[in-house]
Amino acid sequence: MYDEVSTGIPPPTTPSLDPNVVAVADMLWNRMHKGYLKYGTDTTRQDLTVFNWLQHLQEELLDAAVYIQVLKERHVNNE
């Protein structure tokens, strides 16, 4: 993969920005700021163990599974 940061040279051709990637990048940026304001730290923190990080991930994925189930139920009920 081309790494403009380390080489300082822009890629030979610059494709137009993918609006979906830009939207996700904006969401990440906003989430980072919101999280820092709420918790006063970021993911570079050193006070969590690997187990703690895995616990957070599991909880987030369980939430995502619930959201998927809700949307599936709504989709089936609307067909």
C-alpha positions in Angstrom: 0.0 0.0 0.0 1.3 3.5 -0.9 2.2 5.5 2.2 2.2 9.2 1.5 3.0 10.0 5.1 6.3 8.2 5.2 7.4 9.1 1.7 6.1 12.7 1.6 5.2 12.1 -2.1 1.5 12.2 -3.1 0.2 9.1 -5.0 0.5 9.3 -8.8 -3.2 9.8 -9.2 -5.7 10.9 -6.6 -9.1 9.3 -7.0 -12.1 11.3 -6.0 -13.1 10.9 -2.4 -15.5 8.1 -1.7 -18.4 9.7 0.1 -19.1 6.6 2.2 -15.5 6.6 3.5 -15.7 10.3 4.2 -18.9 9.8 6.2 -17.3 7.0 8.2 -14.2 9.1 8.8 -16.4 11.9 10.0 -18.2 9.6 12.4 -14.9 8.3 13.8 -13.6 11.8 14.3 -16.8 12.9 16.1 -16.9 9.7 18.2 -13.2 10.3 19.2 -14.1 13.8 20.4 -17.2 12.7 22.2 -15.4 9.9 23.9 -12.6 12.1 25.1 -15.0 14.7 26.5 -17.0 11.9 28.3 -14.1 9.8 29.6 -11.1 12.3 29.6 -8.9 9.8 27.8 -8.6 7.9 24.5 -7.7 4.4 23.3 -4.0 5.0 24.1 -4.8 4.6 27.8 -2.7 2.0 29.6 -5.0 1.2 32.6 -7.1 -1.5 30.8 -5.9 -5.1 30.5 -6.4 -7.2 27.4 -9.3 -8.8 29.2 -10.9 -5.4 29.8 -10.6 -4.5 26.1 -12.1 -7.8 25.1 -14.9 -7.2 27.6 -15.6 -3.8 26.0 -15.5 -5.3 22.5 -17.9 -8.2 23.5 -20.4 -5.7 24.9 -20.3 -3.6 21.8 -20.7 -6.7 19.6 -23.6 -7.8 21.7 -25.3 -4.4 21.2 -24.7 -4.7 17.5 -26.3 -8.2 17.4 -29.4 -6.8 19.1 -29.5 -4.0 16.5 -29.3 -6.5 13.7 -32.1 -8.6 15.2 -34.4 -5.5 15.5 -33.7 -4.6 11.9 -34.3 -8.1 10.7 -37.6 -8.3 12.5 -38.7 -5.0 11.1 -37.7 -6.1 7.6 -39.6 -9.4 7.9 -42.7 -7.7 9.3 -42.7 -5.1 6.4 -42.5 -7.7 3.6 
